[in-house]
């Protein structure tokens, strides 16, 4: 019996996933040791990354393969704008800029936009994480900073999806339905690993910047 691709993908990239979750910036954040503005620095980098990812999603909505992974209800730009306005105030646009690591991540998202497997790899890495461990992060941030729905942690709120477990099961089913030969499977797995690496480097740069301040 062939192992479902969603299971193969998860198992093959689990070490990369755990490495991303153990980054020191997240440890400091979850430990309540970062100021609101220091938390905002991560939100700002998310804003640039998701503006790129959601922009590519809009471009690929009609694609026969990639389009199966385009869900407008997942788009995060407006939620991130509310979060940034809550953290930094009405002039938030003047307070943020993409870091070097974020620019590298954004460039890669655009670079693989014409390869369905590449787009899916970055979409999977970000959104399945947001819908899983991201929900724990949201609860902790609400305790630490006192945020409520409407700004601060809206990035992690997916009310339009209804049941998150049901949506994630549907997402994994779509991964399993992909018609990929072994070479393409390995290529997608490699891109997911790269996506984890690039996202981890964004957090690492935030840590280094904070330490140097």
Rosetta blueprint (number, residue, H / E / L):
1 X L
2 X L
3 X L
4 X L
5 X H
6 X H
7 X H
8 X H
9 X H
10 X H
11 X H
12 X H
13 X H
14 X H
15 X H
16 X H
17 X H
18 X H
19 X H
20 X H
21 X H
22 X L
23 X L
24 X H
25 X H
26 X H
27 X H
28 X H
29 X H
30 X H
31 X L
32 X L
33 X L
34 X L
35 X L
36 X H
37 X H
38 X H
39 X H
40 X H
41 X H
42 X H
43 X H
44 X H
45 X H
46 X H
47 X H
48 X H
49 X H
50 X H
51 X H
52 X H
53 X H
54 X H
55 X H
56 X H
57 X H
58 X H
59 X H
60 X H
61 X L
62 X L
63 X L
64 X L
65 X L
66 X H
67 X H
68 X H
69 X H
70 X L
71 X L
72 X H
73 X H
74 X H
75 X L
76 X L
77 X H
78 X H
79 X H
80 X H
81 X H
82 X H
83 X H
84 X H
85 X H
86 X H
87 X H
88 X H
89 X L
90 X L
91 X L
92 X H
93 X H
94 X H
95 X H
96 X L
97 X L
98 X L
99 X L
100 X H
101 X H
102 X H
103 X H
104 X H
105 X H
106 X H
107 X H
108 X H
109 X H
110 X H
111 X H
112 X L
113 X L
114 X L
115 X L
116 X H
117 X H
118 X H
119 X H
120 X H
121 X H
122 X H
123 X H
124 X H
125 X H
126 X H
127 X H
128 X H
129 X H
130 X H
131 X L
132 X L
133 X H
134 X H
135 X H
136 X H
137 X H
138 X H
139 X H
140 X H
141 X H
142 X H
143 X H
144 X H
145 X H
146 X L
147 X L
148 X E
149 X L
150 X L
151 X E
152 X L
153 X L
154 X H
155 X H
156 X H
157 X L
158 X L
159 X H
160 X H
161 X H
162 X L
163 X L
164 X H
165 X H
166 X H
167 X H
168 X H
169 X H
170 X H
171 X H
172 X H
173 X H
174 X H
175 X H
176 X H
177 X H
178 X L
179 X L
180 X L
181 X L
182 X H
183 X H
184 X H
185 X H
186 X H
187 X H
188 X H
189 X H
190 X H
191 X H
192 X H
193 X H
194 X H
195 X H
196 X H
197 X H
198 X H
199 X H
200 X H
201 X H
202 X H
203 X H
204 X H
205 X H
206 X H
207 X H
208 X H
209 X H
210 X H
211 X H
212 X H
213 X L
